[in-house]
Each structure stands twice: as structure tokens, then as C-alpha cells.
């Protein structure tokens, strides 16, 4: 069974972010204060900023300054769970009280783990937070995070598992902060990020441990002081991953099947124009990958084999959508 590691998942999410933005507005990034050439393609910093501002208004209305709310979702197509299984984690950033709720899970038991990085040793630490209780049709867990013990920790993700001893088995559900949440808490508590230098509520900083517990948004350059620059760097990074990153796979990239000059998809007419050396046909040129595709169906109908039901299930044939990812 192929289980993507954390780095691979982050890269895939970054490239997916670029793909989604590429279908919004066609605008080029232009930094008037310190000109830089960033290959954004069709990505739009204005569109991303607009989406962030709308999200921030809604999140603030839900008391996001005090409560971090994360969605618990199935671990890709690996976990054998009903498609309707989902949940959420709500963490009080002032008190450390955590409530996790999951719907539509089969009979347990289930356990909640906290995965974090130790900032001093750079090591990964997994902490068992407790066992879910069955309450009606839901499973619920209430725990209290020790702010003193967590001071050296940086949150990576919360994990729902069937094991109380180890995390070697694939997680069932996973929750982690997204890009907007990382930016939001930068803006509120990490004044060193300089996203909002007018925010001086030191009392809020003292009683919240968001400033050291939550992961920071990735910065491509030091000294960035505006959301415009940060968004531009994120889009540029996503574009590079989308075009060039092979994810240690079969040599193909996201853009192999989602062509930038063909509405981010690929079809039989487009395929006929490609040389046999194109990565799309790697199953025909690499003897170790003969089972990767069905060449005749690929060339005639633009159909790919995809493990849409999990790597432990037979692959199915499907076309390349204009807003999708090749996860093989």
C-alpha cells in the first residue's frame, strides 16, 4: 500500500492551490516597492487575497481569535471509511480545551493523537490525547492541552486512529491548519510577521498560545511585509511544483495530464500531437511501468487508470478533469 508522507502531501496541496487559482483571474504580479519577476502563470494574487479576506471575515465572526476549528477528513483514499464520515476539532486557544466530534463512524474504539514537532530538537512527537466516546450517532472526545508542556511544540496535525499504542497503521481521519488559518493567526498574534503592525493587543498574546503552538505560513523570501508578496510567493511555488515536481513517482508531473495550454486537461486530439518520448507515455517506454496505463485506451480515448477507491482496490479508468490531480 502506498502511503504519501507528510512532505509529499504538502507539495500536492501547494500545487493544487496553484491549479485552483489559475482558473480565476488572469493577472500578473507586480511589486512596485521591490520589483521581482515571479512566474505566476495565470495565478492571481488579487483573487487569493479576496478569497482570504472573505474567509477571514467569516472566521472572525465564529470567534476564530479564540477558537481554532479544524475539519477532520478521511486520509485520502486510503482509509476504509464511509464517504460520509467526517468531523471537526475545536481548540480553545486561551484555555487549551479541545473538543473533537466525528459523525458516521462504524463501531470503535477510536483514539485521538496530536502530531507535533519539537522546536528545540526538531524531532517529531506523537501524543495520545484520549479515547472517543460513542454518544448517539457521533463519537466525541474532550481533552485539555497543557500549555506549559506544549510551549516547545509546533502543531502538525491531529490524527484519528484505531490504535492507542502506535501510529504505524494508516490514520483514519486527519486535521491540520490550512494556509488561511496560518495567515490569520500570523496576523493576530505574531507581530514579527509584520502583516498587521497596528495589532498591539499584548493581553491577547499572553493568554493565547497560538503564537508558538500553531505552524507559521511558509515564506519564500525574508523580510516580506505584505499579503501581496506572500500570496505571490505561494502561487509561484505552487506553479513550480505543478510543472516540475514528480513526487518521487513515475516521472510524470501534474502538468503531464493537466496541460496548461489545454484548459488544464488532456484529450485524444491533444494526445495525437505528443511525441512518444512525452512522460504521458511512460508506461510504453519503461518496462517496470507496463501496468500503469492501458496505452490503447489512453491514446484513443484519453483514459487513465486511477486508484480512486484506494490503493488496495482495483484501479478504474477515467479522463483527466480540468480541475483535478493525477494522484498516481
ABEGO torsion letter per residue (X at the ends): XBBBBAAAAAAAAAAAAAAAAAABBBBBBBBAABBBBBBAEABBAAAAAAAAAAAAAAAAAAGAAABBBBBBBBBEAABBBBAABBBBBBBBAAAGBBBBBBBGBBBOBBBBBBBBBBAAAGBBBBBBAEBBBBBEABBBBBBBBBAAAAAABBBABBBBBABAABAABBBABBBBBBAAAAAAAAAAABAAAGABAABABAAAAAABAAAAABBBBBBABBGBABAAAAAAAAAAAAAAAAAABAGGBAGBBAAAABBAAAGGBBBAAAAAABBAABAAAAAAABAAAAAABBAAAAAAAGBBBBBAAEAABBBBBBBBBABBBBAX
